């Protein structure tokens, strides 16, 4: 597996096909996307940063995957470092449907904390608001002070 960042529009479209509610964000072009491909170049999953909020230096993160094996330690570190180091974010926000326990486990494993519940965010489904702060990331497993890859 390897991470790809170009072409941004193709990675964004791939995510929007799986998460149609992000189509406007992708079509607006104000996002940063990371694709994860296998040896043949087939997209396994992708992460998308969007909705930059300058006053709070925060950004939203979402991901989509066709394979549960789309992430590795190095890929996770690179995706999170982009927001905190390259962009200078103080926090990353995310939303996970309460019915999507796999994504919730992944987010918690990355260090995100549940900060609230948004009721009926997609039809009748509720979603958790999750947040990861820069100082939590820095000392966490995937930050620069965290454990090294084994």
Helices and strands as residue ranges (DSSP letters): E 2-4, H 8-18, G 20-22, H 23-28, E 31-37, E 43-53, E 58-65, H 73-81, I 82-86, E 91-97, H 101-109, E 113-122, E 125-133, H 134-139
